[in-house]
Amino acid sequence: MKAERVINLLQKKKFAQYQFESYVMNQLEELNIDIWSSDSKLVMLKEYRTENSLLEWKNEDQVCIASILQYVPKKYINNLYFFMVLDFNSDEVDLRLEINKIEKNELICKKYILKNKEDLNRIPFLMNVVIESDTFSFDKKFKERIMKFKEEMDGDRYFNIEELMADYFNNYLDNKQDFKVKIEDLVGMGE
C-alpha cells in the first residue's frame, strides 16, 4: 500500500496537514513522517519500504514521537495516532510478530500497521459506516402481527383488515401519544 492512498482518505475525512514549530517539523521531515489533523485527532503517517526499516522503528520513529509529545496540543494527546504504511510484501513470522507487538503497544500513541486497503477498515474514524435500517420495520411487524391475528381468529368473530388499517393510518400515525385503540376493539362479533 502507498501512503498516498491513506493521505487521500484522510483528506476526504476533512483532515489537513498540521504544522508544528520548525524545529519539530525538521525532526519529523528527517524521518519522513507526515502530520495530519482534524478537529479532534492528530495522525502521524510514515511509509515503510523495507522490512528492516519497520523492525527498527523503535530506535528512530518512536523516540522522535516521544520527544515531540511536549509540543502536541492537549486536545490531541488522547487522540494521537501513528499510521505505519507498509509498501513491501512479506509474510515472515518474525515480521508478523513484530506487527502484532507494535499495534498492541499504545505507550505513546495508538498505532496501526496498514498493509492493504482492508486495513483501513480497522480504524474507526476512517471507516465508511453506513447503517442500513429498515425505516418501515415497525410497519412490517405490524402487518405480520395483524395477518397472524387474523389467521388465529375463531369462527365466532370476523376481522376487517381495511377498517383496521384505515384506523391505524388515520388515527395512530397522526396522534401516537393519544392513540389507545386496541386491535381487539376493532374486531367485531360474527353472526
C-alpha positions in Angstrom: 0.0 0.0 0.0 1.2 3.5 -0.7 1.0 6.4 1.8 -0.8 8.5 -0.9 -3.9 6.3 -0.6 -4.1 6.9 3.2 -3.5 10.6 2.6 -6.3 10.8 0.1 -8.6 9.1 2.6 -7.6 11.5 5.3 -8.3 14.5 3.1 -11.7 13.0 2.3 -12.4 12.8 6.0 -11.5 16.6 6.3 -8.0 16.1 7.7 -5.5 18.8 6.9 -1.7 18.9 7.2 -0.6 20.1 10.6 2.4 22.3 11.3 4.5 22.3 14.4 7.3 24.7 15.1 10.1 24.5 12.5 12.4 22.6 14.9 9.8 19.9 15.4 8.9 19.8 11.7 12.5 19.3 10.8 12.8 16.3 13.1 9.7 14.8 11.6 10.7 15.5 8.0 14.1 13.8 8.5 12.2 10.6 9.3 9.6 11.2 6.6 6.7 11.4 9.0 3.7 13.4 7.8 1.3 15.1 10.3 -2.4 15.4 9.6 -5.1 16.7 11.9 -8.8 17.1 12.2 -10.8 19.0 14.9 -10.1 16.3 17.4 -7.4 13.9 16.1 -3.7 14.1 15.2 -2.4 11.5 12.8 1.3 10.9 12.1 2.0 8.9 8.9 5.0 7.1 7.7 5.6 4.8 4.7 8.0 1.9 5.3 9.5 0.4 2.1 11.6 -2.3 3.7 11.2 -4.9 6.4 14.3 -3.7 8.2 13.1 -0.1 8.4 9.9 -1.3 10.1 11.8 -3.5 12.5 14.0 -0.5 13.5 11.0 1.8 14.1 11.5 1.9 17.9 15.1 3.3 17.6 14.1 6.3 15.4 10.4 6.8 15.0 9.2 6.0 18.5 11.9 8.1 20.0 11.0 11.1 17.7 7.3 10.8 18.5 8.1 10.6 22.3 10.3 13.7 22.0 7.6 15.8 20.3 4.8 15.0 22.7 5.5 18.1 24.7 4.6 20.2 21.6 1.4 18.4 20.8 -1.7 20.4 21.9 -3.6 19.0 24.8 -6.7 18.4 22.8 -4.8 15.8 20.7 -3.0 14.0 23.4 -5.7 11.3 23.8 -6.4 11.2 20.1 -2.8 10.7 18.8 -2.3 8.1 16.1 0.7 6.7 14.2 -0.1 5.1 10.8 2.6 2.8 9.6 2.1 2.1 5.9 3.9 -0.9 4.5 5.0 -0.7 0.9 6.6 -4.1 0.8 5.3 -7.7 0.8 6.5 -10.1 3.4 4.8 -12.9 5.3 7.6 -13.9 7.6 6.8 -15.0 11.1 9.2 -12.5 12.7 7.5 -9.6 10.9 4.0 -10.7 11.8 5.0 -11.0 15.5 6.6 -7.5 15.4 3.5 -6.1 13.7 1.4 -7.6 16.5 3.7 -6.1 19.2 3.6 -2.7 17.5 -0.2 -2.5 17.3 -0.6 -3.7 20.9 1.9 -1.1 22.2 -0.2 2.0 22.9 2.5 3.6 25.2 2.9 6.8 23.3 0.0 6.7 20.8 -2.3 4.3 19.1 -0.5 2.6 16.2 -2.0 1.0 13.0 0.0 -1.1 10.5 -1.6 -0.6 7.1 -0.6 -3.3 4.5 -3.7 -3.0 2.2 -6.9 -1.1 1.9 -8.8 -3.6 4.0 -6.7 -2.5 7.0 -8.2 1.0 6.7 -11.5 -0.6 7.9 -9.9 -1.3 11.3 -9.6 2.4 12.0 -13.0 3.6 13.5 -12.8 7.2 12.4 -11.8 6.3 8.8 -14.4 3.6 8.3 -17.3 4.3 5.9 -20.1 3.2 8.2 -23.5 3.2 6.6 -26.1 2.0 9.0 -28.7 0.4 6.9 -32.0 0.5 8.8 -35.4 -0.6 7.6 -37.4 2.5 8.2 -40.6 0.6 8.0 -39.7 -2.3 10.1 -42.3 -1.3 12.6 -44.9 -1.2 9.9 -43.7 -4.6 8.6 -44.0 -6.2 12.0 -47.4 -4.6 12.5 -48.6 -6.1 9.2 -47.3 -9.5 10.1 -48.9 -9.5 13.5 -52.3 -8.4 12.0 -52.1 -11.2 9.5 -51.2 -13.7 12.2 -54.0 -12.4 14.4 -56.5 -12.8 11.5 -55.4 -16.4 10.9 -55.8 -17.2 14.6 -59.3 -15.9 14.8 -62.0 -18.4 15.6 -65.2 -18.6 13.6 -67.3 -16.6 16.0 -65.5 -13.3 15.2 -64.7 -11.5 12.0 -61.9 -9.2 11.1 -62.0 -6.3 8.7 -58.4 -5.5 7.8 -59.4 -2.4 5.7 -61.1 -0.9 8.8 -58.1 -1.7 11.0 -55.6 -0.3 8.5 -57.7 2.9 8.0 -57.8 3.4 11.7 -54.1 2.8 12.0 -53.1 5.3 9.3 -55.8 7.9 10.1 -55.5 7.9 13.9 -52.3 6.3 15.1 -49.9 7.9 12.7 -51.4 11.4 13.3 -51.5 11.2 17.1 -49.3 8.5 18.6 -49.5 9.7 22.2 -53.3 9.7 22.5 -53.9 6.5 20.5 -55.4 4.0 22.8 -57.5 1.8 20.5 -56.6 -1.9 20.8 -56.9 -4.3 17.9 -59.5 -6.3 19.8 -61.8 -3.2 19.8 -61.8 -3.2 16.0 -62.7 -6.9 15.8 -66.5 -7.4 15.7 -68.5 -10.4 16.7 -69.8 -12.6 13.9 -73.4 -13.6 13.3 
